[in-house]
């Protein structure tokens, strides 16, 4: 049974675009986030005198739809952030990073995080960010750090679970887990999610056929789906997403005109999925059809909303 969680957010200066803190009830961790323009205020806070891990977040570039992220660790956050705030130079002693616009710091309220702990956390967080593929990592080669006792590794695994819970709540989803269907064939996927409706998108003229399901609020195109090999529509941000999936090997060539999804891939919306599959901008609410009935995704979704509303009204009048 899924249980709810309480996350406490505090707007330090009373505005949603300034400094904020976030905590999960019964977790010793503490999250502090703010824009680079507030760096002077941020580094004066007591959290910046603690040992912790931090994220430098930059804007989406080249319409890749993924933010730039640097993951680091330190036992003196204030000093490290001052270094990162310097202008990039040829001087190797200057660790300035010009891309970032926002910083997020994770420390411990009981100050029990040690240098060994945060080096281990940094290693795992870089690995997770690489695997999820939701950001473009600015870090170089990740250093694997495993010199922790077994009990400490268990504690840090729990700590990371909480980080991955709280960060999406403050708008940072680059550590959020992908649906656990990657590298499964369509047949294996059928067994795992057989109770969810299946959607299909077909363009017979180009021999395009893709299947998808809505899982954990994401629109997941299933492995072995067939998409157009090249973008044919007008320039759009989805064109760069199509290129990105081709370059990263999610879409592999079948022939000169078609590509195949070698693994499942979670899209933010049905329209994003439809655009990548068809190689042009598309309204996913119209293009995707319920496989068993031919009903459009939009009509199906409206039906679910109306059914839920009807059930609520019946309970209210009972």
SULBEL-V204961 format. One record per residue. N is the residue number from 1. RES is the residue in one letter. OMEGA is omega as a letter, one per 20 degrees, with the letter a starting at -180 (none if undefined). NEAR is the number of other C-alpha atoms within 8 Angstrom. Layout:
n->N res->RES omega->OMEGA near->NEAR
n->N res->RES omega->OMEGA near->NEAR
This chain:
n->1 res->X omega->r near->2
n->2 res->X omega->r near->3
n->3 res->X omega->a near->4
n->4 res->X omega->r near->4
n->5 res->X omega->r near->6
n->6 res->X omega->r near->6
n->7 res->X omega->a near->9
n->8 res->X omega->r near->9
n->9 res->X omega->r near->8
n->10 res->X omega->r near->7
n->11 res->X omega->a near->11
n->12 res->X omega->a near->9
n->13 res->X omega->r near->7
n->14 res->X omega->r near->6
n->15 res->X omega->a near->8
n->16 res->X omega->a near->7
n->17 res->X omega->r near->6
n->18 res->X omega->r near->12
n->19 res->X omega->r near->15
n->20 res->X omega->r near->13
n->21 res->X omega->r near->13
n->22 res->X omega->r near->12
n->23 res->X omega->r near->12
n->24 res->X omega->r near->12
n->25 res->X omega->r near->8
n->26 res->X omega->r near->4
n->27 res->X omega->a near->7
n->28 res->X omega->a near->7
n->29 res->X omega->r near->11
n->30 res->X omega->a near->11
n->31 res->X omega->r near->11
n->32 res->X omega->a near->12
n->33 res->X omega->r near->11
n->34 res->X omega->r near->14
n->35 res->X omega->r near->12
n->36 res->X omega->r near->9
n->37 res->X omega->r near->6
n->38 res->X omega->a near->10
n->39 res->X omega->a near->9
n->40 res->X omega->r near->7
n->41 res->X omega->a near->7
n->42 res->X omega->a near->10
n->43 res->X omega->r near->11
n->44 res->X omega->a near->8
n->45 res->X omega->a near->8
n->46 res->X omega->a near->7
n->47 res->X omega->a near->7
n->48 res->X omega->r near->12
n->49 res->X omega->a near->10
n->50 res->X omega->r near->12
n->51 res->X omega->a near->17
n->52 res->X omega->r near->14
n->53 res->X omega->a near->14
n->54 res->X omega->r near->11
n->55 res->X omega->r near->11
n->56 res->X omega->a near->12
n->57 res->X omega->r near->14
n->58 res->X omega->a near->11
n->59 res->X omega->r near->9
n->60 res->X omega->a near->10
n->61 res->X omega->r near->9
n->62 res->X omega->r near->5
n->63 res->X omega->r near->9
n->64 res->X omega->r near->10
n->65 res->X omega->r near->8
n->66 res->X omega->r near->10
n->67 res->X omega->r near->12
n->68 res->X omega->a near->15
n->69 res->X omega->r near->14
n->70 res->X omega->r near->10
n->71 res->X omega->a near->13
n->72 res->X omega->r near->8
n->73 res->X omega->r near->11
n->74 res->X omega->r near->11
n->75 res->X omega->r near->10
n->76 res->X omega->a near->10
n->77 res->X omega->a near->13
n->78 res->X omega->a near->10
n->79 res->X omega->a near->7
n->80 res->X omega->a near->9
n->81 res->X omega->r near->9
n->82 res->X omega->r near->8
n->83 res->X omega->a near->10
n->84 res->X omega->a near->10
n->85 res->X omega->r near->9
n->86 res->X omega->r near->11
n->87 res->X omega->r near->7
n->88 res->X omega->r near->9
n->89 res->X omega->r near->7
n->90 res->X omega->r near->5
n->91 res->X omega->a near->5
n->92 res->X omega->r near->6
n->93 res->X omega->a near->4
n->94 res->X omega->a near->10
n->95 res->X omega->r near->9
n->96 res->X omega->r near->11
n->97 res->X omega->a near->10
n->98 res->X omega->a near->9
n->99 res->X omega->a near->8
n->100 res->X omega->r near->13
n->101 res->X omega->a near->11
n->102 res->X omega->r near->11
n->103 res->X omega->r near->13
n->104 res->X omega->a near->12
n->105 res->X omega->r near->11
n->106 res->X omega->r near->12
n->107 res->X omega->r near->14
n->108 res->X omega->a near->13
n->109 res->X omega->r near->8
n->110 res->X omega->r near->5
n->111 res->X omega->r near->8
n->112 res->X omega->r near->6
n->113 res->X omega->r near->10
n->114 res->X omega->r near->8
n->115 res->X omega->r near->9
n->116 res->X omega->r near->8
n->117 res->X omega->a near->11
n->118 res->X omega->r near->14
n->119 res->X omega->r near->10
n->120 res->X omega->r near->14
n->121 res->X omega->r near->11
n->122 res->X omega->a near->12
n->123 res->X omega->a near->12
n->124 res->X omega->a near->9
n->125 res->X omega->r near->11
n->126 res->X omega->r near->10
n->127 res->X omega->a near->9
n->128 res->X omega->a near->9
n->129 res->X omega->r near->13
n->130 res->X omega->a near->9
n->131 res->X omega->a near->6
n->132 res->X omega->r near->11
n->133 res->X omega->a near->8
n->134 res->X omega->r near->11
n->135 res->X omega->r near->11
n->136 res->X omega->a near->9
n->137 res->X omega->r near->10
n->138 res->X omega->r near->7
n->139 res->X omega->r near->8
n->140 res->X omega->r near->4
n->141 res->X omega->r near->4
n->142 res->X omega->r near->8
n->143 res->X omega->r near->5
n->144 res->X omega->a near->7
n->145 res->X omega->a near->7
n->146 res->X omega->a near->5
n->147 res->X omega->r near->6
n->148 res->X omega->r near->9
n->149 res->X omega->a near->6
n->150 res->X omega->a near->6
n->151 res->X omega->r near->6
n->152 res->X omega->r near->9
n->153 res->X omega->r near->9
n->154 res->X omega->r near->8
n->155 res->X omega->a near->8
n->156 res->X omega->r near->11
n->157 res->X omega->r near->8
n->158 res->X omega->a near->8
n->159 res->X omega->r near->9
n->160 res->X omega->r near->10
n->161 res->X omega->a near->8
n->162 res->X omega->r near->10
n->163 res->X omega->a near->9
n->164 res->X omega->r near->10
n->165 res->X omega->a near->9
n->166 res->X omega->a near->12
n->167 res->X omega->r near->11
n->168 res->X omega->a near->11
n->169 res->X omega->r near->7
n->170 res->X omega->r near->6
n->171 res->X omega->r near->6
n->172 res->X omega->a near->8
n->173 res->X omega->a near->8
n->174 res->X omega->r near->10
n->175 res->X omega->a near->12
n->176 res->X omega->a near->10
n->177 res->X omega->r near->6
n->178 res->X omega->r near->6
n->179 res->X omega->a near->9
n->180 res->X omega->a near->5
n->181 res->X omega->a near->8
n->182 res->X omega->r near->8
n->183 res->X omega->r near->8
n->184 res->X omega->r near->11
n->185 res->X omega->r near->10
n->186 res->X omega->a near->9
n->187 res->X omega->r near->7
n->188 res->X omega->a near->8
n->189 res->X omega->r near->12
n->190 res->X omega->a near->8
n->191 res->X omega->a near->7
n->192 res->X omega->a near->6
n->193 res->X omega->a near->7
n->194 res->X omega->a near->8
n->195 res->X omega->r near->4
n->196 res->X omega->r near->7
n->197 res->X omega->r near->9
n->198 res->X omega->r near->10
n->199 res->X omega->a near->12
n->200 res->X omega->r near->12
n->201 res->X omega->a near->12
n->202 res->X omega->r near->8
n->203 res->X omega->a near->9
n->204 res->X omega->a near->7
n->205 res->X omega->a near->5
n->206 res->X omega->r near->6
n->207 res->X omega->r near->8
n->208 res->X omega->r near->15
n->209 res->X omega->a near->12
n->210 res->X omega->r near->14
n->211 res->X omega->a near->11
n->212 res->X omega->r near->11
n->213 res->X omega->r near->12
n->214 res->X omega->a near->10
n->215 res->X omega->r near->8
n->216 res->X omega->r near->5
n->217 res->X omega->r near->5
n->218 res->X omega->a near->10
n->219 res->X omega->a near->14
n->220 res->X omega->r near->14
n->221 res->X omega->a near->14
n->222 res->X omega->r near->16
n->223 res->X omega->a near->14
n->224 res->X omega->r near->11
n->225 res->X omega->a near->11
n->226 res->X omega->a near->13
n->227 res->X omega->r near->16
n->228 res->X omega->a near->14
n->229 res->X omega->a near->10
n->230 res->X omega->r near->7
n->231 res->X omega->a near->10
n->232 res->X omega->a near->6
n->233 res->X omega->r near->7
n->234 res->X omega->a near->6
n->235 res->X omega->a near->5
n->236 res->X omega->r near->7
n->237 res->X omega->r near->9
n->238 res->X omega->r near->10
n->239 res->X omega->a near->13
n->240 res->X omega->r near->11
n->241 res->X omega->r near->12
n->242 res->X omega->r near->11
n->243 res->X omega->a near->8
n->244 res->X omega->a near->9
n->245 res->X omega->r near->10
n->246 res->X omega->a near->10
n->247 res->X omega->a near->8
n->248 res->X omega->r near->7
n->249 res->X omega->r near->8
n->250 res->X omega->r near->11
n->251 res->X omega->a near->13
n->252 res->X omega->a near->10
n->253 res->X omega->r near->9
n->254 res->X omega->r near->8
n->255 res->X omega->a near->6
n->256 res->X omega->a near->6
n->257 res->X omega->a near->8
n->258 res->X omega->r near->13
n->259 res->X omega->a near->13
n->260 res->X omega->r near->13
n->261 res->X omega->a near->15
n->262 res->X omega->r near->11
n->263 res->X omega->r near->13
n->264 res->X omega->r near->13
n->265 res->X omega->a near->11
n->266 res->X omega->r near->10
n->267 res->X omega->a near->11
n->268 res->X omega->a near->8
n->269 res->X omega->r near->9
n->270 res->X omega->a near->12
n->271 res->X omega->r near->11
n->272 res->X omega->r near->12
n->273 res->X omega->a near->14
n->274 res->X omega->a near->15
n->275 res->X omega->r near->15
n->276 res->X omega->a near->14
n->277 res->X omega->a near->11
n->278 res->X omega->r near->13
n->279 res->X omega->r near->15
n->280 res->X omega->r near->11
n->281 res->X omega->a near->12
n->282 res->X omega->r near->10
n->283 res->X omega->a near->10
n->284 res->X omega->r near->14
n->285 res->X omega->r near->11
n->286 res->X omega->a near->9
n->287 res->X omega->a near->11
n->288 res->X omega->a near->13
n->289 res->X omega->r near->13
n->290 res->X omega->a near->14
n->291 res->X omega->a near->10
n->292 res->X omega->a near->5
n->293 res->X omega->a near->6
n->294 res->X omega->r near->7
n->295 res->X omega->r near->9
n->296 res->X omega->r near->12
n->297 res->X omega->a near->14
n->298 res->X omega->r near->8
n->299 res->X omega->r near->9
n->300 res->X omega->a near->10
n->301 res->X omega->r near->8
n->302 res->X omega->r near->8
n->303 res->X omega->r near->8
n->304 res->X omega->r near->8
n->305 res->X omega->a near->8
n->306 res->X omega->r near->8
n->307 res->X omega->r near->8
n->308 res->X omega->r near->8
n->309 res->X omega->r near->8
n->310 res->X omega->r near->8
n->311 res->X omega->a near->8
n->312 res->X omega->a near->8
n->313 res->X omega->r near->8
n->314 res->X omega->r near->8
n->315 res->X omega->a near->7
n->316 res->X omega->a near->6
n->317 res->X omega->a near->5
n->318 res->X omega->none near->4
